[in-house]
Amino acid sequence: MNGERLTRQKILRTAAVLPFVTVCGLAAGFIVGILCVALCSSEAPGTRDYIVFWATAQQLTHHANPYDEDAITRLERTAGLPLKVKIGYMRNPPWSLPFIYPLGFFSARVGWVLWFFLLLACLTVSVRLIWILYGRPRNSRYLLGLSFAPALYSVICGQTTLLMLPGLVLFLRLHRTRPFLAGIALWILALKPHLFLPFGVVLAAWVLISKSYKLVAGASVAMAASCAITYLIDPMAWTQYFQMVRTAKIDQVSIPCLSYLLRDLLLPRSTGLLFLPAALGCAWALFYFWPRRLVWDWTKDGGLLMLVSLLVAPYSWIYDQGMVIPALLQGAFLTRSRNLLIALAFLSALVEVALFCSLSHPSAMHQWTYWTAPAWLAWYLVAHALAREPRNVPSPDL
């Protein structure tokens, strides 16, 4: 009987670990495969997003307008961007220009390799810091963060989202002990401020109640330094940026997220409707925060806030969902349900399948975007609900 029980436990343990091995194997395969293809291919290195950043940096290093349509078009086509792919502009606010400025000193291919490994390092370091933040649990659940498909997609696209992830994690780690440094780290979220509207509303309320003014000072110093560097690089950056915003008409672009879906279903030509989910999210965030204001803990309460912020953002892409890794790993470390961990691995694997399909059918990734943000939120809520169930037995090996 004991032998049969041990055999059954080994089989169950192997079955539980298999999804993690599969997801991590797919993740490693994507990373190695994309890197090899990019290095060996004669076409444009990386993707359109990276090429946009590289072209913008080239303009900056040559003291030219980083939003000049003719120049950007010429640079992107020269770098190998196919004619069937539309040119793009860097839509981040001008204070983000210093981050991509060094790319202007490298060729497109060399710059992509450096950018690729920088983003991969941001992901790896962030997951390591999250693991430390939640008590160095003795299991392999951190692999869910390293293999999280939206984050891998961000690496492949060369998107700036993963540059913000270490800033969020450092804020969670330092906001009580070193608020000034936490503010400096938090400032990097300003690369994409539209992703953090409910988060930002609660942050402002928390600062006022907790009187964490050193955090504001740190963020202000970092913002001032970034704006000063931007001015030295391109004194006309803000004027050029607003000219681009007026002509780019981003509100007319089809973006697969909740706010655009709602607008397309109700009033297809309404720009204001894009901000309705965010407004409701901010109202909910204050309602959620106020009863907890005196005992608020960002490491425990901030995860749900980040998930909701991403869900109701005025616009977002699937690679932006890498910002929910701290929340998902918090739930993974907390839950006692092995099945729930397998479910998260499976959902991530589905997105990895869409990644593979998008190599031949780029629209496939967009079709998989609508359900992902709600799915991460639902998973997090279930993980916390099951964590309160005393009957579940933790599995330290997974």
GULUM-729079 format. One line per field, with one value per residue (C-alpha): residue number from 1; residue in one letter; x negated, y negated, z negated. Coordinates in Angstrom, 1 decimal. Example, Ala and Ser with C-alpha at 12.3 -4.5 7.8 and 13.67 -1.06 7.14 Angstrom:
# GULUM-729079
nr: [1,2]
rest: [a,s]
xx: [-12.3,-13.7]
yy: [4.5,1.1]
zz: [-7.8,-7.1]
# end
This chain:
# GULUM-729079
nr: [1,2,3,4,5,6,7,8,9,10,11,12,13,14,15,16,17,18,19,20,21,22,23,24,25,26,27,28,29,30,31,32,33,34,35,36,37,38,39,40,41,42,43,44,45,46,47,48,49,50,51,52,53,54,55,56,57,58,59,60,61,62,63,64,65,66,67,68,69,70,71,72,73,74,75,76,77,78,79,80,81,82,83,84,85,86,87,88,89,90,91,92,93,94,95,96,97,98,99,100,101,102,103,104,105,106,107,108,109,110,111,112,113,114,115,116,117,118,119,120,121,122,123,124,125,126,127,128,129,130,131,132,133,134,135,136,137,138,139,140,141,142,143,144,145,146,147,148,149,150,151,152,153,154,155,156,157,158,159,160,161,162,163,164,165,166,167,168,169,170,171,172,173,174,175,176,177,178,179,180,181,182,183,184,185,186,187,188,189,190,191,192,193,194,195,196,197,198,199,200,201,202,203,204,205,206,207,208,209,210,211,212,213,214,215,216,217,218,219,220,221,222,223,224,225,226,227,228,229,230,231,232,233,234,235,236,237,238,239,240,241,242,243,244,245,246,247,248,249,250,251,252,253,254,255,256,257,258,259,260,261,262,263,264,265,266,267,268,269,270,271,272,273,274,275,276,277,278,279,280,281,282,283,284,285,286,287,288,289,290,291,292,293,294,295,296,297,298,299,300,301,302,303,304,305,306,307,308,309,310,311,312,313,314,315,316,317,318,319,320,321,322,323,324,325,326,327,328,329,330,331,332,333,334,335,336,337,338,339,340,341,342,343,344,345,346,347,348,349,350,351,352,353,354,355,356,357,358,359,360,361,362,363,364,365,366,367,368,369,370,371,372,373,374,375,376,377,378,379,380,381,382,383,384,385,386,387,388,389,390,391,392,393,394,395,396,397,398]
rest: [m,n,g,e,r,l,t,r,q,k,i,l,r,t,a,a,v,l,p,f,v,t,v,c,g,l,a,a,g,f,i,v,g,i,l,c,v,a,l,c,s,s,e,a,p,g,t,r,d,y,i,v,f,w,a,t,a,q,q,l,t,h,h,a,n,p,y,d,e,d,a,i,t,r,l,e,r,t,a,g,l,p,l,k,v,k,i,g,y,m,r,n,p,p,w,s,l,p,f,i,y,p,l,g,f,f,s,a,r,v,g,w,v,l,w,f,f,l,l,l,a,c,l,t,v,s,v,r,l,i,w,i,l,y,g,r,p,r,n,s,r,y,l,l,g,l,s,f,a,p,a,l,y,s,v,i,c,g,q,t,t,l,l,m,l,p,g,l,v,l,f,l,r,l,h,r,t,r,p,f,l,a,g,i,a,l,w,i,l,a,l,k,p,h,l,f,l,p,f,g,v,v,l,a,a,w,v,l,i,s,k,s,y,k,l,v,a,g,a,s,v,a,m,a,a,s,c,a,i,t,y,l,i,d,p,m,a,w,t,q,y,f,q,m,v,r,t,a,k,i,d,q,v,s,i,p,c,l,s,y,l,l,r,d,l,l,l,p,r,s,t,g,l,l,f,l,p,a,a,l,g,c,a,w,a,l,f,y,f,w,p,r,r,l,v,w,d,w,t,k,d,g,g,l,l,m,l,v,s,l,l,v,a,p,y,s,w,i,y,d,q,g,m,v,i,p,a,l,l,q,g,a,f,l,t,r,s,r,n,l,l,i,a,l,a,f,l,s,a,l,v,e,v,a,l,f,c,s,l,s,h,p,s,a,m,h,q,w,t,y,w,t,a,p,a,w,l,a,w,y,l,v,a,h,a,l,a,r,e,p,r,n,v,p,s,p,d,l]
xx: [0.0,-2.8,-4.5,-1.4,-0.8,-4.4,-4.0,-0.8,-2.4,-5.3,-2.9,-0.9,-4.1,-5.3,-2.0,-2.0,-5.5,-5.0,-3.0,-5.8,-8.4,-6.4,-5.8,-9.4,-10.6,-8.4,-9.6,-13.3,-12.7,-11.0,-13.9,-16.7,-14.8,-14.0,-17.6,-19.1,-16.6,-17.4,-21.1,-21.0,-18.3,-19.1,-15.8,-15.1,-16.4,-13.8,-10.2,-8.6,-8.6,-12.3,-12.9,-10.8,-13.0,-16.2,-15.0,-14.0,-17.4,-19.2,-17.3,-18.3,-22.0,-22.0,-20.2,-17.1,-13.4,-12.7,-9.1,-9.8,-7.7,-9.8,-13.1,-11.6,-10.1,-13.5,-15.4,-12.9,-12.8,-16.6,-16.8,-14.7,-11.1,-8.9,-6.7,-3.6,-4.4,-3.3,-5.9,-5.5,-6.5,-7.7,-4.5,-6.0,-6.3,-9.5,-11.1,-11.5,-13.9,-17.0,-16.3,-16.5,-19.1,-22.1,-20.6,-21.5,-25.2,-24.8,-23.7,-20.2,-21.4,-23.9,-21.5,-18.8,-21.0,-21.9,-18.3,-17.2,-19.5,-18.7,-15.0,-15.7,-17.9,-15.1,-12.7,-15.2,-16.2,-12.6,-11.5,-14.5,-13.6,-10.0,-11.1,-13.2,-10.4,-8.0,-10.3,-12.5,-9.9,-11.5,-9.7,-9.9,-6.9,-9.0,-9.4,-5.8,-7.2,-10.3,-8.1,-5.1,-4.1,-3.2,-6.6,-8.4,-6.4,-7.6,-11.2,-10.6,-8.9,-11.6,-9.0,-9.8,-7.3,-9.9,-12.1,-9.3,-9.0,-12.2,-10.9,-7.6,-9.4,-11.9,-9.1,-7.4,-10.6,-11.8,-8.7,-8.8,-12.6,-14.0,-11.1,-13.4,-15.0,-11.5,-10.3,-13.2,-12.3,-8.6,-9.3,-10.1,-6.4,-6.0,-7.2,-3.6,-1.5,1.8,1.3,1.3,4.3,6.1,2.7,1.7,4.9,4.4,0.7,1.5,4.0,1.6,-1.2,1.1,2.3,-1.0,-2.9,-5.5,-6.8,-10.3,-8.8,-7.4,-10.8,-12.6,-10.1,-10.4,-14.1,-14.1,-11.5,-13.5,-16.7,-15.0,-13.4,-16.8,-18.5,-15.7,-16.2,-20.0,-19.3,-16.5,-15.4,-12.4,-11.2,-7.9,-6.9,-7.7,-6.0,-2.7,-2.8,-3.1,-0.2,2.1,1.3,0.9,4.6,4.0,7.6,8.5,6.1,7.7,6.2,7.4,8.2,11.3,11.6,11.4,13.8,16.3,16.0,16.4,19.5,21.2,20.0,17.2,16.3,16.2,12.7,14.0,15.5,12.0,11.5,14.7,13.3,10.3,12.6,14.7,11.5,10.2,13.5,13.3,9.6,10.5,13.4,11.0,8.3,10.2,11.2,7.6,5.9,4.4,3.1,2.3,-0.5,-1.6,-3.2,0.1,2.7,1.0,1.3,5.1,4.7,2.2,4.3,7.4,5.3,4.1,7.6,9.2,6.2,7.3,5.2,2.8,1.3,0.6,-3.1,-2.1,-0.7,-4.2,-3.6,-1.2,-4.0,-4.5,-0.7,-0.6,-3.7,-2.3,0.8,-1.4,-3.5,-0.4,1.9,2.1,3.8,1.6,4.4,4.5,0.8,1.3,4.1,1.8,-0.9,1.7,3.1,-0.5,-1.1,2.0,0.5,-2.8,-0.9,0.6,-3.0,-4.0,-0.9,-1.6,-4.9,-2.8,0.5,-0.3,3.3,3.5,1.9,4.4,7.3,5.9,5.5,9.1,9.4,5.9,6.2,9.5,8.1,5.1,7.4,9.8,6.9,5.6,8.9,9.4,5.8,6.5,9.9,8.4,5.5,8.0,9.2,7.4,8.3,5.9,2.4,-0.6,-3.0,-6.5,-8.0,-6.0]
yy: [0.0,-2.4,-1.6,-2.2,-5.5,-6.7,-5.7,-7.6,-10.7,-10.5,-10.3,-13.3,-15.3,-14.6,-15.5,-18.8,-19.7,-18.9,-22.1,-24.2,-22.3,-22.7,-26.4,-27.1,-25.0,-26.9,-30.1,-29.2,-27.9,-31.2,-33.3,-31.2,-30.8,-34.5,-35.5,-33.0,-34.0,-37.7,-37.2,-35.0,-36.8,-39.5,-41.2,-43.9,-42.9,-42.6,-43.9,-47.1,-48.4,-48.1,-49.6,-52.6,-53.2,-52.7,-55.2,-57.7,-57.4,-57.9,-61.1,-62.3,-61.5,-63.5,-66.4,-66.0,-65.8,-62.4,-62.6,-63.7,-61.4,-61.5,-60.9,-58.1,-56.4,-56.5,-55.1,-52.3,-51.2,-51.3,-49.1,-46.5,-47.2,-45.7,-47.9,-46.1,-47.2,-50.7,-53.1,-54.1,-56.8,-56.5,-57.5,-57.6,-61.1,-63.0,-62.3,-58.7,-59.8,-59.4,-55.6,-54.9,-57.6,-55.2,-53.1,-55.9,-55.0,-51.5,-49.8,-48.4,-44.8,-45.5,-47.8,-45.1,-42.5,-44.9,-46.0,-42.3,-41.4,-44.5,-43.7,-40.1,-41.2,-43.5,-40.6,-38.2,-40.7,-41.7,-38.1,-37.6,-40.7,-39.6,-36.2,-37.9,-40.3,-37.5,-35.6,-33.5,-30.6,-27.2,-26.2,-26.8,-29.0,-32.0,-30.2,-31.4,-34.9,-34.1,-32.3,-34.7,-35.0,-38.7,-39.5,-37.3,-39.1,-42.4,-41.1,-39.9,-43.2,-45.2,-47.2,-49.5,-47.9,-45.7,-48.7,-49.8,-46.4,-46.8,-50.3,-48.9,-46.0,-48.4,-50.7,-47.7,-46.8,-50.2,-52.4,-52.0,-51.8,-54.1,-56.3,-58.7,-55.8,-54.3,-57.5,-57.5,-53.9,-54.7,-57.6,-55.1,-54.2,-57.5,-55.9,-54.7,-56.7,-55.6,-52.1,-53.3,-55.6,-53.8,-52.9,-56.6,-57.8,-55.5,-56.4,-60.1,-59.4,-57.2,-59.8,-62.4,-60.1,-58.5,-61.8,-60.0,-63.2,-61.8,-59.5,-62.5,-64.2,-61.3,-61.0,-64.8,-64.7,-61.9,-63.6,-66.9,-65.1,-63.2,-66.4,-68.2,-65.4,-65.4,-69.2,-68.7,-66.0,-67.8,-71.3,-71.1,-67.6,-68.7,-70.9,-68.1,-65.5,-67.4,-68.0,-64.2,-63.5,-65.8,-64.0,-60.4,-60.0,-57.1,-57.2,-56.0,-53.0,-49.6,-48.5,-45.2,-46.2,-46.7,-50.5,-50.3,-47.3,-49.3,-52.3,-50.3,-48.6,-51.8,-54.9,-54.1,-57.8,-58.8,-59.5,-60.3,-56.9,-55.4,-56.9,-55.7,-52.4,-54.2,-56.7,-53.9,-52.1,-55.2,-55.5,-51.8,-52.2,-54.9,-52.9,-49.9,-51.9,-54.1,-51.4,-50.0,-53.4,-53.1,-49.6,-49.8,-47.6,-47.9,-44.5,-42.9,-45.3,-46.8,-43.6,-43.9,-47.6,-46.9,-44.3,-46.6,-49.5,-47.5,-46.2,-49.6,-51.5,-53.9,-51.8,-48.9,-46.0,-42.5,-43.2,-45.7,-42.9,-42.0,-44.6,-42.2,-39.7,-41.0,-40.4,-37.0,-35.8,-37.1,-34.9,-32.0,-32.1,-32.5,-29.9,-26.3,-25.1,-23.1,-23.0,-26.8,-27.0,-24.6,-26.8,-29.9,-27.9,-26.7,-30.3,-31.5,-28.6,-29.6,-33.0,-31.4,-29.4,-32.7,-34.0,-31.1,-31.5,-35.3,-34.5,-33.6,-35.4,-38.6,-39.3,-36.1,-37.8,-40.6,-38.1,-36.6,-39.9,-40.6,-37.8,-37.9,-40.9,-39.7,-36.2,-37.4,-39.4,-36.4,-34.1,-36.5,-36.8,-33.0,-32.5,-34.8,-33.2,-29.7,-30.9,-31.5,-27.9,-25.9,-22.5,-23.0,-21.5,-23.4,-21.7,-23.0,-21.1,-23.3]
zz: [0.0,-0.9,2.4,4.4,2.6,3.3,6.9,7.2,5.6,8.0,11.0,9.7,9.0,12.5,14.1,12.1,13.2,16.9,17.7,16.2,18.2,21.4,20.9,20.1,22.9,25.4,23.9,24.3,27.8,28.8,27.4,28.9,32.2,32.6,31.8,34.3,37.1,36.5,36.6,39.7,41.7,44.2,43.5,40.9,37.4,34.7,35.4,36.4,32.8,32.5,35.9,34.9,31.8,33.8,36.5,33.8,32.2,35.5,36.0,32.5,32.9,36.1,34.4,36.6,35.9,34.4,35.6,39.2,41.4,44.5,42.6,40.4,43.5,45.2,42.2,41.5,45.1,45.3,42.2,44.0,42.9,45.6,47.7,46.5,43.0,42.1,40.7,37.1,34.6,31.0,29.2,25.7,24.1,25.0,21.5,22.7,25.6,23.4,23.1,26.8,27.6,27.4,30.2,32.6,32.2,33.5,36.7,36.7,36.2,33.4,31.7,31.8,30.2,27.4,26.9,26.9,24.1,22.1,22.1,21.3,18.4,17.1,17.1,15.4,12.7,12.0,11.4,9.2,7.1,6.9,5.6,2.9,2.1,1.3,-1.0,1.4,1.6,2.0,5.2,8.9,9.3,10.3,13.7,14.4,14.5,16.6,19.1,19.1,22.7,22.9,21.4,24.0,26.7,25.3,25.6,29.2,30.2,28.6,26.6,23.7,21.4,19.7,19.0,16.6,14.8,12.6,11.7,10.4,8.5,6.9,5.8,4.1,2.4,1.3,0.8,-3.0,-3.7,-1.1,0.3,2.2,4.2,4.6,6.1,8.6,9.5,9.8,12.2,15.0,15.1,16.8,20.0,20.5,18.0,19.5,18.2,14.5,14.1,11.2,9.8,9.9,8.3,5.3,5.2,4.9,2.1,0.3,0.5,-1.1,-3.9,-4.7,-4.1,-1.9,-0.4,0.0,2.7,4.5,4.2,5.7,8.6,9.2,9.3,11.8,14.0,13.9,14.8,17.7,19.1,18.8,20.7,23.3,23.8,24.3,26.9,28.7,27.5,29.9,28.7,27.1,30.1,32.5,30.4,30.2,34.0,34.4,32.0,34.0,37.3,36.0,35.0,32.7,31.6,35.1,34.9,34.2,30.8,29.3,25.7,23.6,24.1,27.9,28.0,25.9,28.1,31.3,29.9,28.7,30.4,33.0,33.5,29.9,28.5,25.0,24.6,24.6,21.2,19.6,18.4,16.9,15.2,13.7,12.7,10.9,9.0,8.0,7.0,4.5,3.2,2.8,1.1,-1.3,-3.9,-3.8,-3.8,-7.3,-6.7,-3.0,-1.9,1.7,1.8,0.8,2.1,5.2,7.3,7.8,8.5,11.2,12.9,12.9,14.2,17.2,17.9,18.1,19.8,22.6,24.9,24.4,26.3,25.1,24.5,21.9,19.8,18.7,16.0,14.1,13.4,9.8,9.1,10.8,8.9,5.7,6.3,7.4,4.3,2.1,3.5,2.2,5.4,7.7,10.3,10.3,11.1,13.9,15.2,15.3,17.1,19.6,20.2,20.8,23.2,25.2,25.8,26.8,29.4,30.7,30.8,33.0,35.2,35.6,37.4,40.5,39.5,37.6,36.9,34.8,31.8,31.9,31.9,28.7,26.9,25.8,23.3,21.7,19.4,17.9,17.6,15.5,13.2,12.8,12.1,9.4,7.7,7.6,6.3,3.4,2.7,2.6,0.5,-2.3,-2.1,-4.9,-3.4,-0.5,-1.1,0.2,2.7,1.8,4.8,7.3]
# end
